Amino acid sequence: MTVLTVADPSAMHQLGERLGRLLRAGDLVILSGPLGAGKTTLTRGIGEGLGVRGPITSPTFVLARTHPSLIDGPPLVHVDAYRLGSALEVDDLDIDFARSVVIAEWGTGYLDGIVDSMLELSIERPVGSGLEIEGDEPVEPRVVTVSASGPRWRQIDWTTLGGA
C-alpha cells in the first residue's frame, strides 16, 4: 500500500497520466472516494496516458463507456458501479476485461475475482476549514491510497507515481 498526497485537480490529472502509461490490456483499476474527490479527473488523466479517444466524462448515466485507443493500444472502459445492484450485474455489462483497461468508479466489492491482478485507489478529500483559497476556488489536496494485488503489480515502485 502506498499513500500519495495530490495537491490539486491538475496534479490528480497528472497522476492519472503517469498511471495510464503503466496500464495495459487486462488491467482493472477500482476507484473509490466521495463525490467530488477526483475519480473522473484521475480517469481523464489515465485516458490521456493510454492515448484513448475522449472526452472522458462521468459514466453515471450510462454505467459503462468505452473509449477506443488512438494509438493502437487497448480501449479504456470507464464503469460507474454505483447503481449496480450486485456483482452479478457486472456480467450484464459484457465488458471484455482481457482486451481492455477497465476503470471502475465505486467498484469496491463488485469486481473482486474477475482478474488476477487489480489496483484499488481510494481518494480522500478534506473536510472542514483550513483550506487554501486560490482565486475564488478552494485548493483541496487529496490523499490517494494505492493498493495493488496480484502478480502484475509486484515489481512496481508506486512512489514513482509521485504526488504533488
Sequence and secondary structure as in RCSB ss.txt:
>XXXX:A:sequence
MTVLTVADPSAMHQLGERLGRLLRAGDLVILSGPLGAGKTTLTRGIGEGLGVRGPITSPTFVLARTHPSLIDGPP
LVHVDAYRLGSALEVDDLDIDFARSVVIAEWGTGYLDGIVDSMLELSIERPVGSGLEIEGDEPVEPRVVTVSASG
PRWRQIDWTTLGGA
>XXXX:A:secstr
 EEEEE SHHHHHHHHHHHHHH  TT EEEEE  TTSSHHHHHHHHHHHHTB S     TTTSEEEE BSSSS  
EEEEEGGG SSGGGGGGG   GGGSEEEEET TTTSTTSSS EEEEEEE   SS  EEETTEEE  EEEEEEEES
GGGTT  GGGG   
